[in-house]
Amino acid sequence: MTPALRIVALALLLGGCAVPSWVPLIGKPKGPPPPAPVAGKPLSPDMPMPGDVRIRPPEHDEGIADRVVAVVNNDAITLSELQETIVAYRAENRQQRGAGPGDDELAKQFLPKLIDSRLQLQEADRERITVDDQEVSDELTERIKIYNAKTLEEFEKLVKEQGITMDSVKKRVREGLRVQKVIRRKVVLRVSVTDAEIVQYVEENRQKLETGLSYHARHLLVVPEGSDDAAWESARIKADLLRAQVLDGGDFVAVAREYSRDASAKDGGDLGTLKRGELAQDIETEILGLEPGQVSPPYRSSLGYHVFRLESKESLEGDGLTRVKQQIREILFRQKYEARLEAWLKEIKQRAIIEIRM
């Protein structure tokens, strides 16, 4: 799966703010695109200019359901659109009215998203981006799964219970797909990650990257029969003899089962697969200092003398490095994508005229 596919979160079901998924573009725009909206010289100091965001009280003579709550380049966003987005959000998150954030708080969260979405749709218009009926149908099929509906009819019944029509659902899905395509064209296709950037990231973050690697080890434990120096020395000698037995061809698993006094003895001293940082640092250092198959000299802890054998360990070499590099490519792609998306949104906002009436 490509980094682009991994970074895309699912858009709000039926919501007004789409997020990108990398759907292939359909065809090419015919003829030159219409020019970006540019305002002329203002007739008065109160006339808004591109990049302005004006806030004014709502007009009281408008119907409450269709009251305009924002205007984006002469394109109105109504209160009913905002309310429908909130309903869709609650439906997707199985959230009952009265639970979680209130409608007023959600309205403050979603109005900026609707404005961003409207600006992106206007860019899709300029780019002559279209979506066919089959694409809408395929996307609906995916979104139906969120509702655990088995059929389109069952899904339609569920959304109608939320006060949303299927025509509205299809409209929002189509708009969301158009936004995805314009973001692909304006953002995704302009982002790339080079091998040199990945190598530099590995070198600058090697220690942090290694903490996510795993290893597999076994050990046996010899416990002193007393607390005096003689008892500890006797335990050390016994641990050294057991190590010698293994080095002479003995089976570590069998030796651990017979002589180890640790709870892991019944499993042949198996410590399992561990992530770095799970064991005490001094013991982990002792284990990771070994090469796979190597057996350590007796190591003293507060419990007694340990003999460790490293079975395997991941490293930033070979297959481990290949896997880490793919993860790094995704991290860097996400960072660049988010920065490019933010810059593009800022760019289209700077040449827009936005008026908020809430």
N, C-alpha and C positions, 0 to 999 in steps of 0.2 A: 504494500500500500504506500502510495506517495505521501510525502510530508504534507502536501496540500490537503489531501483527503483526511489526514489525521487531525488537522487543526480545526476542522469545521465542526462547530457545535450545531445541534438541530435547532432550527428556528422555532420561535414560539408558534405552537399550533394555532393556525388561523391568525396569528399576530400580525401587527402592522410593520414590525421591524425585522426584515429578513437578514440572514447571515449567509456567508458564501458557502457554496459547495461547488465543486469544479465540474459543472455540466458542460460538455462540449458546445462550442458556439454553433449556431445554425446559420449557414449562408453568410453572405457578406452584405453590408448595407449598400443599397443602390443609390447612386448620386452622392453629391457632397452633403455632409451632415449640416443641420441648421446651426447657425452661430450661437455661441454661448450668450445668455442674456446679459446685456450691458446697459446700465441706466445712463441716460443723458445727463446733461448739466441740470442740477436741481433748480426748480422754479422758485423755491423759497427755502430758508434754512430748516424748515420742518419736514421737507420732503426726504424720505429715507434714501440712502445710497447703498450700493452693494456692500455686503459685509455687516450692515446694520441689523440689530435685533431689537425691534421696538416692542414695548409692552404697553397695552392700553386696556381699560376696562371693557367688558363685553357690552354689546349693544342690547338694550333690554327689549327692543321690539321684535327680536327674532324668536322663532319657536324654540322652546327649550331643547327638543330632541335634535333639531338641525342647527343649533346655534354654532357659529364658527368660533373655534377655539384657537386657531392659528392660520396664518396665510403665508404660503411659501411661494415667492415669485408669482403672486396672483392666483395660486392654486390653494383652495381652501381645505382645511382639515376640520371636520365637524365634531361636535360633542358626541354624536351617535357613533362615529368611527372610534373615538377614544374609549367610549363605554364598551363597545363590542370587543375591543382589544383586551380590556380588563376581564370581561366575561370569558374570553378564550383562554387567557392566562390562568384564571381560576379553574377552568375545566381541565386544562392540561395538567395542572398540578394537584388536581383532586382537592381543591381548596374550597371550603364552604364560606359563604358570605359571613363576615363576623370573625372569621379565623384569619390570623396573619395580618398583613398590612391592610388598612382601610382603603376604600375607593379613592379618597382624596390623595392619599400617599401614593397609591399606584398611578393615579393620573399624573402626578408630578414626575414619576419615573418614566412613564410611557410616552408622554407628549414629546419630549426631546427625541425619543427613538422613532416616533412617527414622523417627526420633522426630517430626521436623517434619512428615513426610508423614502419620503417624498422627494427629497433632493436627489437621491440615487435613481429613483424612477424617472425623474426629469432628465438625468444624464443618459438613462437607457433610451429615452425618447430621442435624444440628440444623436445617439449612436445607432438608431434604427434597429434596436434589438427586439426580437419577437420570440414568442414561445408558442409551440403548436399544441393542439388538444391532446395528443398522445403524451406529451411531457407532463401536462397537467394531470392526466389520468394516472400516470405512473407515480407521480409525487403524492397524489391522493391515496393511492394504495399503501404507500409507506406510512402516511400520517394516520390512516385508519388503525394501524397496529397500536398506536399510542392509546387509543380508546379501547383496545381489546375487542373491537367489533369484528364480527365474522364476515359481514357483507356490507356493501355500500348502502343498502337500505337500512340496515341496523345503525350504521354510522350517521346517516341522514336523520334518523329518528333521535339519536343522542344529541346532535348539534341543535336540532329544532327545540329540544327541551331546554337548551341554554339560551334560546331566543335568537339563534343565528340561522340564516338561510343558507341553503347549499349554493345559491348563486354568489353569496358573499364569500363563502368558503373558497369557491373556485377562483373568484376574483383575487382574493388574497394570495392563493397559491400561485396563480399566474404572475402576480406582481413580485412575489418572493423569488420565483425562478428568473425573472427578468433582472432583478437586482443581483442575483448570484452571477448571472452572465456578465453584467457590466463590471462587477467587481473582479471577475476573472480577467476581463480584458484590460481594465485600468490598473489593477493591483497585482494579481497573482502572476500574470505573465511577465511582469516587470521585476519579479523577485527571483534571485538565484543565490545559491551557496556554492562557493568554490572549494576544491580539495585543500587549498592552502589555508583557507579560513578554518577548516575542520582540524587540520594539523596544529594550527596555532592554538585553537581552543583546547585540544588534548594536552598540549604542553603547559598551558596556563592553569589548567584545572585537573592535572593528573592525580593529585592526592585526593581531591574530592571525588573524582570518577572511580578511583580504586575502592572507595568505601562501599560502593554498590556491588562489588564483585563478591562471589561466594567461594567457599572452599569446603573440602570434605576431609575429615581426619578421624583417627582412632587414638586411644591411649590406654595405658594400664597404670594403676595406682598402687604403690607399696606404702602401707601405713606403718609408722614406727610403733613398736609395742610398748613404748614408754615415752617420757618427755625429756629424758636426759640425753646428753650428747652421744652416749654409747648406743642408745636405741636408734637415734637418727642416723648414725654412721652405719649401723647394721642394715637399716632400711635402704640406705644408698647403695651399699654393696649388693644387696639382693636385687635392686632395680638394675644395677649394672650387669649382673649375671644374666638376668632375664633379657636385657637388650642384646648381650652377646649371643644368647641362644637364638634370638631372632636373626641376627646378622649371620649366624652360621647356617641359616637355612630353615630355621624353625618357623612355624606358622604363627604370625602375630595374633590372629584371631583366637587360635587355640590356647596360646600362652595367656592372653588376657582373660579368657573365660576361666582358666584354672587358677591364676594367681592374683588377678586384679581385685582390689577391694572397693572399687567404685561401682555405682549402680549400673553403669554401662557394661559391666563384665558379662552379663548374660547375652549381650549382643556383640560379643567379641570386642568390646571397647569402642564401639561405633559412636562417635559424637554427632553423626548425621551431617547434612549439608548446612553450613552456617554462613551468615552474612558477616562481613567484617564489622566488628564492634559488638558482637553478641557475647563474646567471652571477655574475661578480664584482659586488659591490655598487655600485661606481661606474658600471659600464657599465649595469647594470640600472636604476639611477636615471636615467641619461641617456635610456634607451629609454622608460621608463614616464612620463617627463615629457612625452612626445609624445602627441598625439591620433592616433587611427587615420587613416592616410594621410599624416601629417605626416613631413617629412624633417628630420633633425637637422643642425646646423652640424658641421663637422669636429671630431671629439673625439680628443684625443691619449691613447694608451696606450703601454705599453712596446714594443708591436709596430709602431706607426705611427699614422696618422690614420684614424679610422673615420667613415663616414657611415651613419647608421641610418635605416630607415623602419619605423614601427610599422604592422603590418597590422591587428591587432585586439587587444583586451584585455578580459578579464572585469573587471567592477567590481561594487561593492555597490549597483548601481542596476538598474532594469528587470528583465529575465529573470534576471540574476545574483543580484539581491537576492531574487527570488521563490524561486529554487533554494536559496539560503543559508537563507532563513527556514524552508523545509521541513525542512532538516537541523537547524536550531536547535530547531524544534518537537519533533523526535524526541529530541534531546539532553535537553531540559528534561523531556519526558514520561518518559524513562528514569530521570532523576534523581528525579523525584517518585514514580514507580512504585516504585523500589527503596526509597525512604524510607518510603512507605506500607506496602509489603510487610513491611519490617523491623518497623515499629510494630505492624502487625496480628499478626505472629508473636509479638512480645513480649507483646502483650495476651493472646493465648490461652495462652501459656506461664504467665503470671502467675496464671491461674486453674486451671492444671492441676497434678496431682500426678504427678511423674515419678520413677521408681526405676530406676537403672542397676545391673545385676548382672554387669558384666564387670570 
